[in-house]
Amino acid sequence: MERLKKKARRNPYPSHHERERCCNPWNGSCEETDIALYIFYEGEKLPICQRCWQKIAAKDFEWSGKIGL
């Protein structure tokens, strides 16, 4: 029996010793702490740094989904 495994993501929420880091789902290697905004991706709130957001915003993505207000 093989279970489906979720992609391993590092914890974006810092302990009291470290700062929050970028969790860009399209760039898993980003370690920036200059957080510009948060996105909801696959039900998770992810911090995105300024550099990654500039790259994401320049692409031709179609954003969809409900905004939870």
VEXGUPA-800025 format. One record per atom (N, C-alpha, C, O): residue number from 1; chain; x, y, z. Coordinates in Angstrom, 1 decimal, padded with zeros to 4 digits. Each point is the difference from the previous one (the first is absolute). Layout:
<sites>
+-----+-------+--------+--------+--------+
!  nr ! kette !     xx !     yy !     zz !
+-----+-------+--------+--------+--------+
! NUM !     A !      X !      Y !      Z !
...
+-----+-------+--------+--------+--------+
</sites>
This chain:
<sites>
+-----+-------+--------+--------+--------+
!  nr ! kette !     xx !     yy !     zz !
+-----+-------+--------+--------+--------+
!   1 !     A !  000.8 ! -001.2 !  000.0 !
!   1 !     A ! -000.8 !  001.2 !  000.0 !
!   1 !     A !  000.9 !  001.2 !  000.0 !
!   1 !     A !  000.7 !  000.3 !  000.9 !
!   2 !     A ! -000.9 !  000.5 ! -001.9 !
!   2 !     A !  000.8 !  001.2 ! -000.1 !
!   2 !     A ! -000.9 !  001.2 !  000.1 !
!   2 !     A ! -001.0 !  000.1 ! -000.7 !
!   3 !     A !  001.3 !  000.8 !  001.7 !
!   3 !     A ! -000.8 !  001.2 !  000.2 !
!   3 !     A !  000.5 !  001.1 ! -000.9 !
!   3 !     A !  001.2 !  000.1 ! -000.3 !
!   4 !     A ! -002.2 !  000.7 ! -000.1 !
!   4 !     A !  000.4 !  001.2 ! -000.7 !
!   4 !     A !  000.6 !  001.0 !  001.0 !
!   4 !     A ! -000.5 !  000.3 !  001.1 !
!   5 !     A !  001.7 !  000.2 ! -001.5 !
!   5 !     A !  000.7 !  001.0 !  000.8 !
!   5 !     A ! -000.2 !  001.4 ! -000.5 !
!   5 !     A !  000.1 !  000.2 ! -001.2 !
!   6 !     A ! -000.3 !  000.7 !  002.1 !
!   6 !     A ! -000.1 !  001.4 ! -000.3 !
!   6 !     A !  001.4 !  000.5 ! -000.2 !
!   6 !     A !  000.9 ! -000.5 !  000.6 !
!   7 !     A ! -000.8 !  001.5 ! -001.5 !
!   7 !     A !  001.3 !  000.7 ! -000.2 !
!   7 !     A !  000.5 !  000.5 !  001.4 !
!   7 !     A ! -000.7 !  000.7 !  000.7 !
!   8 !     A !  001.9 ! -001.0 ! -000.4 !
!   8 !     A !  000.6 !  000.5 !  001.3 !
!   8 !     A !  000.3 !  001.5 ! -000.2 !
!   8 !     A !  000.7 !  000.4 ! -000.9 !
!   9 !     A ! -001.3 !  000.4 !  001.8 !
!   9 !     A !  000.3 !  001.4 !  000.0 !
!   9 !     A !  000.6 !  000.4 !  001.3 !
!   9 !     A ! -000.4 ! -000.6 !  001.1 !
!  10 !     A !  001.3 !  001.5 ! -001.1 !
!  10 !     A !  000.6 !  000.4 !  001.3 !
!  10 !     A ! -001.1 !  000.9 !  000.7 !
!  10 !     A ! -000.8 !  000.6 ! -000.7 !
!  11 !     A !  000.9 ! -000.5 !  001.9 !
!  11 !     A ! -001.0 !  000.7 !  000.8 !
!  11 !     A !  000.3 !  001.5 ! -000.2 !
!  11 !     A !  001.0 !  000.5 !  000.3 !
!  12 !     A ! -002.0 !  000.3 ! -000.9 !
!  12 !     A !  000.2 !  001.4 ! -000.3 !
!  12 !     A ! -000.1 !  000.8 !  001.3 !
!  12 !     A !  000.4 !  001.2 !  000.0 !
!  13 !     A ! -000.9 ! -001.7 !  001.1 !
!  13 !     A ! -000.2 !  000.8 !  001.2 !
!  13 !     A !  001.2 ! -000.2 !  000.9 !
!  13 !     A !  000.4 ! -001.1 !  000.4 !
!  14 !     A !  000.3 !  002.2 ! -000.1 !
!  14 !     A !  001.3 ! -000.1 !  000.7 !
!  14 !     A ! -000.2 ! -000.3 !  001.5 !
!  14 !     A ! -001.0 !  000.3 !  000.6 !
!  15 !     A !  002.1 ! -000.9 ! -000.1 !
!  15 !     A !  000.1 ! -000.1 !  001.5 !
!  15 !     A !  000.4 !  001.4 !  000.4 !
!  15 !     A !  000.2 !  000.9 ! -000.8 !
!  16 !     A !  000.1 ! -000.8 !  002.1 !
!  16 !     A !  000.4 !  001.3 !  000.5 !
!  16 !     A !  001.4 !  000.3 ! -000.4 !
!  16 !     A !  000.5 !  001.1 !  000.3 !
!  17 !     A !  000.2 ! -002.0 ! -000.9 !
!  17 !     A !  001.4 !  000.2 ! -000.4 !
!  17 !     A !  000.2 !  000.3 ! -001.4 !
!  17 !     A !  001.1 !  000.4 ! -000.4 !
!  18 !     A ! -002.1 ! -000.5 ! -000.4 !
!  18 !     A !  000.2 !  000.2 ! -001.5 !
!  18 !     A ! -001.1 !  000.8 ! -000.6 !
!  18 !     A ! -001.0 !  000.2 !  000.7 !
!  19 !     A !  001.3 !  000.4 ! -001.9 !
!  19 !     A ! -001.0 !  000.8 ! -000.6 !
!  19 !     A ! -000.8 ! -000.8 ! -001.0 !
!  19 !     A !  000.4 ! -001.1 ! -000.4 !
!  20 !     A ! -001.6 !  001.6 !  000.0 !
!  20 !     A ! -000.8 ! -000.7 ! -000.9 !
!  20 !     A !  000.6 !  000.0 ! -001.4 !
!  20 !     A !  000.7 !  001.0 ! -000.4 !
!  21 !     A ! -000.8 ! -002.1 ! -000.3 !
!  21 !     A !  000.7 ! -000.1 ! -001.3 !
!  21 !     A ! -001.0 ! -000.2 ! -001.1 !
!  21 !     A ! -001.2 ! -000.5 !  000.2 !
!  22 !     A !  001.6 !  000.8 ! -001.4 !
!  22 !     A ! -000.9 ! -000.1 ! -001.2 !
!  22 !     A ! -000.3 ! -001.5 ! -000.2 !
!  22 !     A !  000.9 ! -000.9 !  000.1 !
!  23 !     A ! -002.1 !  000.6 ! -000.5 !
!  23 !     A ! -000.5 ! -001.4 ! -000.3 !
!  23 !     A ! -000.6 !  000.0 ! -001.4 !
!  23 !     A ! -001.1 ! -000.6 ! -000.1 !
!  24 !     A !  001.7 !  001.2 ! -000.8 !
!  24 !     A ! -000.5 !  000.0 ! -001.4 !
!  24 !     A ! -000.1 ! -001.4 ! -000.5 !
!  24 !     A !  001.0 ! -000.8 ! -000.1 !
!  25 !     A ! -002.2 !  000.3 ! -000.2 !
!  25 !     A ! -000.2 ! -001.4 ! -000.4 !
!  25 !     A !  000.6 ! -000.3 ! -001.4 !
!  25 !     A !  000.2 ! -001.2 ! -000.3 !
!  26 !     A !  000.1 !  002.2 ! -000.5 !
!  26 !     A !  000.7 ! -000.2 ! -001.3 !
!  26 !     A !  001.5 !  000.1 !  000.1 !
!  26 !     A !  000.7 ! -000.2 ! -001.0 !
!  27 !     A ! -000.2 !  000.6 !  002.2 !
!  27 !     A !  001.5 !  000.1 !  000.2 !
!  27 !     A !  000.3 ! -000.5 !  001.4 !
!  27 !     A !  000.1 !  000.8 !  000.9 !
!  28 !     A !  000.0 ! -002.1 ! -000.7 !
!  28 !     A !  000.2 ! -000.5 !  001.3 !
!  28 !     A !  001.3 !  000.3 !  000.6 !
!  28 !     A !  000.2 ! -000.4 !  001.2 !
!  29 !     A !  000.7 !  001.0 ! -001.9 !
!  29 !     A !  001.3 !  000.3 !  000.6 !
!  29 !     A !  000.2 !  001.4 !  000.5 !
!  29 !     A !  001.1 !  000.3 !  000.4 !
!  30 !     A ! -002.1 !  000.5 ! -000.5 !
!  30 !     A !  000.1 !  001.4 !  000.4 !
!  30 !     A !  000.1 !  000.1 !  001.6 !
!  30 !     A ! -000.8 ! -000.7 !  000.6 !
!  31 !     A !  001.8 !  001.4 ! -000.1 !
!  31 !     A !  000.2 !  000.2 !  001.4 !
!  31 !     A ! -000.2 !  001.4 !  000.5 !
!  31 !     A !  000.4 !  000.3 !  001.1 !
!  32 !     A ! -000.9 !  000.6 ! -002.0 !
!  32 !     A ! -000.1 !  001.4 !  000.4 !
!  32 !     A ! -001.0 !  000.2 !  001.1 !
!  32 !     A ! -000.9 ! -000.7 !  000.3 !
!  33 !     A !  001.2 !  001.8 !  000.5 !
!  33 !     A ! -000.8 !  000.3 !  001.1 !
!  33 !     A ! -000.7 !  001.4 ! -000.2 !
!  33 !     A ! -000.7 !  000.4 !  000.9 !
!  34 !     A !  000.8 !  000.2 ! -002.0 !
!  34 !     A ! -000.6 !  001.2 ! -000.4 !
!  34 !     A ! -001.4 ! -000.3 ! -000.5 !
!  34 !     A ! -000.3 !  000.1 ! -001.2 !
!  35 !     A ! -000.6 ! -000.3 !  002.1 !
!  35 !     A ! -001.4 ! -000.5 ! -000.4 !
!  35 !     A ! -000.8 !  001.2 ! -000.4 !
!  35 !     A ! -000.1 !  001.0 !  000.7 !
!  36 !     A ! -000.5 ! -001.1 ! -001.9 !
!  36 !     A ! -000.8 !  001.0 ! -000.6 !
!  36 !     A ! -001.5 ! -000.2 !  000.2 !
!  36 !     A ! -000.7 !  000.9 !  000.2 !
!  37 !     A !  000.3 ! -002.2 ! -000.3 !
!  37 !     A ! -001.4 ! -000.3 !  000.1 !
!  37 !     A ! -000.2 ! -001.5 !  000.3 !
!  37 !     A !  001.0 ! -000.7 !  000.1 !
!  38 !     A ! -002.2 !  000.3 !  000.1 !
!  38 !     A ! -000.4 ! -001.3 !  000.2 !
!  38 !     A ! -001.0 ! -000.5 ! -001.1 !
!  38 !     A ! -000.8 !  000.8 ! -000.4 !
!  39 !     A !  001.0 ! -002.0 !  000.0 !
!  39 !     A ! -001.0 ! -000.6 ! -000.9 !
!  39 !     A ! -000.6 ! -001.3 !  000.6 !
!  39 !     A !  000.7 ! -000.6 !  000.8 !
!  40 !     A ! -001.9 !  000.3 ! -001.2 !
!  40 !     A ! -000.5 ! -001.3 !  000.4 !
!  40 !     A !  000.2 ! -001.0 ! -001.2 !
!  40 !     A ! -000.4 !  000.3 ! -001.1 !
!  41 !     A !  001.1 ! -001.4 !  001.4 !
!  41 !     A !  000.3 ! -000.9 ! -001.0 !
!  41 !     A ! -000.3 ! -001.4 !  000.5 !
!  41 !     A !  000.6 ! -000.4 !  001.1 !
!  42 !     A ! -001.5 ! -000.4 ! -001.7 !
!  42 !     A ! -000.4 ! -001.3 !  000.4 !
!  42 !     A ! -000.4 !  000.0 !  001.5 !
!  42 !     A !  000.3 ! -000.9 !  000.8 !
!  43 !     A ! -001.0 !  002.0 ! -000.4 !
!  43 !     A ! -000.6 !  000.1 !  001.3 !
!  43 !     A !  000.9 !  000.5 !  001.1 !
!  43 !     A ! -000.3 !  000.0 !  001.2 !
!  44 !     A !  001.6 !  000.3 ! -001.6 !
!  44 !     A !  000.9 !  000.5 !  001.0 !
!  44 !     A !  000.4 !  001.5 ! -000.3 !
!  44 !     A !  000.0 !  000.4 ! -001.2 !
!  45 !     A !  000.1 !  000.4 !  002.3 !
!  45 !     A !  000.5 !  001.4 ! -000.1 !
!  45 !     A !  001.5 !  000.0 ! -000.1 !
!  45 !     A !  000.7 ! -000.4 !  001.0 !
!  46 !     A ! -000.1 !  000.8 ! -002.1 !
!  46 !     A !  001.4 !  000.0 ! -000.2 !
!  46 !     A !  000.6 !  001.4 ! -000.1 !
!  46 !     A ! -000.6 !  000.8 ! -000.8 !
!  47 !     A !  001.7 ! -000.5 !  001.5 !
!  47 !     A !  000.7 !  001.3 ! -000.2 !
!  47 !     A !  000.8 !  000.0 ! -001.3 !
!  47 !     A !  000.6 ! -001.0 ! -000.3 !
!  48 !     A ! -000.7 !  002.1 ! -000.4 !
!  48 !     A !  000.8 !  000.1 ! -001.3 !
!  48 !     A !  000.8 !  001.3 !  000.1 !
!  48 !     A ! -000.4 !  001.1 !  000.4 !
!  49 !     A !  001.7 ! -001.3 ! -000.7 !
!  49 !     A !  000.9 !  001.2 !  000.0 !
!  49 !     A ! -000.2 !  000.9 ! -001.1 !
!  49 !     A ! -000.6 ! -000.3 ! -001.0 !
!  50 !     A !  001.2 !  001.5 !  001.1 !
!  50 !     A ! -000.1 !  001.0 ! -001.0 !
!  50 !     A !  000.5 ! -000.5 ! -001.4 !
!  50 !     A ! -000.6 !  000.2 ! -001.0 !
!  51 !     A !  001.8 ! -000.8 !  001.0 !
!  51 !     A !  000.6 ! -000.5 ! -001.3 !
!  51 !     A ! -000.9 ! -001.0 ! -000.7 !
!  51 !     A ! -000.2 !  000.0 ! -001.2 !
!  52 !     A ! -000.3 ! -001.0 !  002.0 !
!  52 !     A ! -000.8 ! -001.1 ! -000.6 !
!  52 !     A ! -001.3 !  000.6 ! -000.5 !
!  52 !     A ! -000.6 ! -000.4 ! -001.0 !
!  53 !     A !  000.0 !  001.4 !  001.8 !
!  53 !     A ! -001.3 !  000.6 ! -000.4 !
!  53 !     A !  000.2 !  000.7 ! -001.3 !
!  53 !     A ! -000.9 !  000.0 ! -000.9 !
!  54 !     A !  002.0 !  000.7 !  000.7 !
!  54 !     A !  000.2 !  000.7 ! -001.3 !
!  54 !     A !  000.0 ! -001.0 ! -001.1 !
!  54 !     A ! -000.5 !  000.3 ! -001.1 !
!  55 !     A !  001.2 ! -001.4 !  001.3 !
!  55 !     A !  000.0 ! -001.0 ! -001.1 !
!  55 !     A ! -001.4 ! -000.6 ! -000.2 !
!  55 !     A ! -000.3 ! -000.3 ! -001.2 !
!  56 !     A ! -000.4 !  000.0 !  002.2 !
!  56 !     A ! -001.3 ! -000.6 ! -000.1 !
!  56 !     A ! -001.0 !  001.0 ! -000.7 !
!  56 !     A ! -000.7 ! -000.4 ! -000.9 !
!  57 !     A !  000.8 !  001.6 !  001.3 !
!  57 !     A ! -000.9 !  001.1 ! -000.5 !
!  57 !     A !  000.2 !  000.2 ! -001.5 !
!  57 !     A ! -000.9 !  000.4 ! -000.8 !
!  58 !     A !  002.2 ! -000.6 !  000.3 !
!  58 !     A !  000.3 !  000.2 ! -001.4 !
!  58 !     A ! -000.4 ! -001.1 ! -000.9 !
!  58 !     A ! -000.1 !  000.2 ! -001.2 !
!  59 !     A ! -000.3 ! -001.3 !  001.8 !
!  59 !     A ! -000.4 ! -001.2 ! -000.8 !
!  59 !     A ! -001.5 !  000.1 ! -000.4 !
!  59 !     A ! -000.7 !  000.8 !  000.6 !
!  60 !     A !  000.3 ! -001.6 ! -001.5 !
!  60 !     A ! -001.4 !  000.0 ! -000.5 !
!  60 !     A ! -000.8 ! -001.1 !  000.7 !
!  60 !     A ! -000.4 ! -000.9 ! -000.6 !
!  61 !     A !  000.3 !  001.1 !  001.9 !
!  61 !     A ! -000.8 ! -001.0 !  000.8 !
!  61 !     A ! -001.4 !  000.4 !  000.0 !
!  61 !     A ! -000.4 !  001.2 ! -000.1 !
!  62 !     A ! -000.5 ! -002.2 !  000.2 !
!  62 !     A ! -001.4 !  000.3 !  000.2 !
!  62 !     A ! -000.4 ! -000.4 !  001.4 !
!  62 !     A !  000.1 ! -001.1 !  000.4 !
!  63 !     A ! -000.4 !  002.1 !  000.4 !
!  63 !     A ! -000.3 ! -000.2 !  001.4 !
!  63 !     A ! -001.4 ! -000.3 !  000.2 !
!  63 !     A ! -000.9 !  000.6 ! -000.7 !
!  64 !     A !  000.5 ! -001.5 !  001.5 !
!  64 !     A ! -001.3 ! -000.4 !  000.3 !
!  64 !     A ! -000.2 ! -000.4 !  001.4 !
!  64 !     A !  001.0 ! -000.1 !  000.8 !
!  65 !     A ! -002.2 ! -000.1 ! -000.4 !
!  65 !     A ! -000.3 ! -000.4 !  001.4 !
!  65 !     A ! -000.8 !  001.0 !  000.7 !
!  65 !     A ! -000.2 !  001.2 ! -000.4 !
!  66 !     A ! -000.3 ! -001.6 !  001.6 !
!  66 !     A ! -000.8 !  000.9 !  000.8 !
!  66 !     A !  000.9 !  000.7 !  001.0 !
!  66 !     A !  000.9 ! -000.5 !  000.5 !
!  67 !     A ! -001.3 !  001.7 ! -000.2 !
!  67 !     A !  000.7 !  000.8 !  001.0 !
!  67 !     A ! -000.8 ! -000.2 !  001.3 !
!  67 !     A ! -001.2 !  000.3 !  000.1 !
!  68 !     A !  001.8 ! -000.8 !  000.9 !
!  68 !     A ! -000.7 ! -000.2 !  001.3 !
!  68 !     A !  000.0 !  001.3 !  000.8 !
!  68 !     A !  001.0 !  000.3 !  000.7 !
!  69 !     A ! -002.1 !  000.4 ! -000.7 !
!  69 !     A ! -000.1 !  001.2 !  000.8 !
!  69 !     A ! -000.9 ! -000.2 !  001.2 !
!  69 !     A ! -000.3 !  000.9 !  000.8 !
+-----+-------+--------+--------+--------+
</sites>
